[in-house]
Amino acid sequence: MAETLRRKGVILCLALLLACLAPWAAEAGTERVRQEFVAGRDIALPVLPGFEEVLGRSAEFDRLMSKFVLPDNRMLAFYISDADMERMAEGSGEGFRRYLIVQTLKQGVFLDGDTRFDAVKASFRDEMAALPAQNLPEVGDVMRDATEYIGSTYKTDMKMEVGESRNQGVFVETKDYIGFLNLSSLAIETAQGKKSYPAAVAMMAVNVRGRLILVYSYYSNYELLSDVDFVKDTAKMYADMLLHANVDNVGGNVIRNIILICLFVSAAMIAGMLVFNRLQSGKWDKAV
């Protein structure tokens, strides 16, 4: 089995596990706050309690995630829950389901002053309910490209398709951020058949030092109403932490990107989980 894994390359979840071993073990329990330069300003990205930062630790993971990032967007941080990391380390084969990502736009959005951010929030509120994300051409393009990448890289016949996307409305709004909940589904088709997986995501736009920061909290393949509460609570917690860590905190395409990202990354996580599971069980199928 180990030889098979080496021949097929380092897969997403395995790469994460290997990358999180010795080089970072000595840092366990210490506070790590990264600084990212966003549109001319340093933005502090604080530690999220109960989660592990994984972006930049594995080239394989970063390559896979890049397939689900819109060309106009930039990934700043990617956190996976400690519980999921521990479960993967134990070899359960379940993969990871609870995660949080932080992004921004490559082209800076300047929000100095409350008036500009109020306009962004108004657009957010107006457009999120009316935009049928699963029908947008960008979704089909990204899913097709990601499916081809996963198929050729991991030698699997897996195909992905976005199902119904249901906006649940705004769940939190303050002077500095606004967030809404989305429940969607992703259909995965393999030689064994087709199955649909639910995904809950809380998406937030945060005004951090006059720069637009996007926060997405996910629960892939969720089961309970408490799982939905988890994504909302986690997103709000991180937004508050962002504002606290950056103490001098002071349109339509943006909203479109926010909604698209939630679908793309949900697809990536569920696909990664299934790829890992199929490796663990030794039930790989040749790509057709």
N, C-alpha and C positions, 0 to 999 in steps of 0.2 A: 504493500500500500504506500509506504514512504517513497519507494522508487517511482511509483505512478505519479505521486504528487510532484516529485522533482521534474519528471518528464513534461508534465502539463503546465509547469510554471507555478509561481507563488500566487495563490488565489486570494481574493479580497480579505476574507476573515482570517485566514492563516497568516497572511502578511501582517495584519494588525497585531496578532498575538505575538509573532516573532519580534516585531518592532517594539513591543512594549515590555520586553524582558529586561535583561541586565542593564543596558544603558540608562534606563529610566528608573530602575528599582531603587537606586540610592536617593532619588528625588521624592519618593513616596511620602506624602504627608506634608511636603513643603509647598509654600504658595508660589505659584508661577503666574505672573501677569505679563502677557505679551503686548508689545506696542506695534501697531500697524499704521502706516502713513496713508491717510485717506484724504484726497483732494487738498493737500497742503497742510493737513493737521494730523498730529499724532493722536491716535485713538487707543486707549487702554482696553484690552480684552481680559476681563478678570476670570479667575477660576470659578467654575460652576460646581457647587457642592454635589457630590454623588455622581459626577461624570468625569471622564478622562478625555483630554484633548489628544486627537490622533492625526490631525492634518500635518503633513510634512514628515511623518515618521516612516511611511512606506510609499515608495515610488509607484508600486502596483495599485495601491489604494487611491493615490492621487490621480493616476491615469484614468481609472474607472470613474471616479467622481467627475473628472473633467468632461466626460461624455454627457453629463446631466446639468452642466452649467451653461446658461445662455451666453452667447458671444459678448454681450454688453455687460456681463456681470463678473464679479471677482469674489472668490471664496476667501473669507478671513479666518474662520475657525470651524472646527468640526468636533463635536463632543459625543461620546458614546457612554451610556450609563455604566457605572461600576458593576452593577449586577449582571449586565449583559457581558461585560468583559470577563468577569469571573466565570460565568457559565461557559463561555467559549473556551477559556483556559482549561476547564475541566473536560472538554471534548464532548459536550452534550450534543453538538451538531445543530443546535437550534438557531445559531446565528444571533444577530443583534436586532432589536426591535425598537428600543427607546433611544433617541438621539436628538441632537440639536445642532443646527448649523447657523453660521453668521455670515452674511454677504453684504456687499455694497455694489454700486454701479461703477464701472470703469470711468465713465464720464461723470465727474463730480456733480452732485446736486447740492447747491449751497442754500442752507436754510436759516441763515442768520436773521433773527427777528421772528416773532411768532406768526406774523401774517403769512409768510411763505409756507410754513409748515401747516397752517390752518387750511391753505389751499390744497396741499397734498392730501391731508386727511379728508377733505370734502370730496376730492376725486376718488380716493380710496372707497369711501362710503357709497358714492353714487355708482361706481363701476363694478365693484366686486360681485354684486348680486346679478347684474345683467350679463356678465361675461361667461358664456358657457365654455369653460377652459378645455373640456375634453374634445370640443369641436374645432379648436383653433388649429390652423395648419402647422404651427410650430410644434405642437404636441406630437403630431404624426411624424414630422421630420426627425425630431429628437429620438422618439421611440424606435423608429426604423434604424437610425444610425447606431443607437445604443445596442439594439438587438444584434445587428451585424457585428459590432465589436465584441460583444459577449460570446456570440457564436464562434467567431474565428479565433478568439483568444483562449477560450475555455473548452473548445471542441464540444459544444452542446447544441441541441436543436431548439433551445428555449426561445419562445417568442413572447413579446409583451404588448399589451393593449390597455389603454386607459379606459375605464368604464365610467359610470355616472359620477359626477362631482356635485356635491350638495353644499352650498354655502349656508352656514348657520348664523351668520350675522356677526356684528361687533360684540365682543365679550368684555372688552376693556378699552377705555379711552381717557387720557389725561392731556394736560398741556403739551407733554413731551412724547407721547406715543399713542398709537391706536393699533388694536389687534382684532382679528376675526378668526373664527373657527371654520374649517372646511373638512368635510367627510367625503372621502372618495374611495374608489376601488380600482384595483389593477388585476387584469386577467393574465395569467401565465399559462402558456400552452407548451407542452412537451409531448414526447411520444407516449407518455402514460395518460395523457388527457389534458383537460383544461380546467383550471380552478381560479376562483376570484378571491382576492385578499383585500380586506378593508384597511384603510389608512386614515388616521386622524391627525390633523396638523393645525397648530395654532400659529398664525402668521402675523408678524408685527412690524410696523415701520416706526423707527425710533429716531428722534432728533438728538444726536450726540455731538455736542460742540458745533452745532450748525452743519452737521453732515448726516446724510441719510444712511442709517444702518438697518439692515433687514435681518430679523431674527425668526427662525422657523423651528418649532418644537414638534417632534413626530412620535407617533406610536404606530408602528407597522403591524398589521394583523392583530389589531386590538380586539378585545373580547367584552369588556365591561364598561359601564358608564364611568366608573372611577378612572379608567384608562384615558377617557376623553378629558376628564378633569385634570389629569396629570399633565397633558400637553399644554393646557391653558395655564396652570399654575407654574410650570417650568418656564414657559415663555415670559410670563410677567415677572418672575423672579429674576431672570437674566436681564431683562430690560431695566429693571430697577438697579441691578448690580452695575450695568453699563453706565447709567447716569451717575451713580454714586462714585464710580471709579474715575469718571471724567467730570470733576467737580465744577469746571468753568463752563458747564453745559449751557449753554444759552438756547405733475400731470398724468395723463392717461397711460403713456408707455411705461412709466414706472409701475403703475398698478398692474398692468398686463404682465410684466416680468415677475412681479411678486407672486401672482397666482400660478404662472407657469412653473416656477421653481418648485412649488409645493408638490406638484404632480411628478416632476422629473425626479426629484430626490426620493420620493416615496417609491417610485419604480426602481431606483437604484438599490435601495435598501432591501426591498423584497427580493429582487433578482439576486443580490449578493447572498442573502440568506438561503435561497434555494440552491444556488451554485454550491455553497458550502455544504449543505445537507446532502446533495447528490455525491459530492466527493467523499463525505464521511461514510455513506452507505455503499459506495462502490458501484453505483448504478448509472454510470455515464453512458450516454448514447452518442454515436458518431453524428456529426452534423450532416444533414441531408443536402 
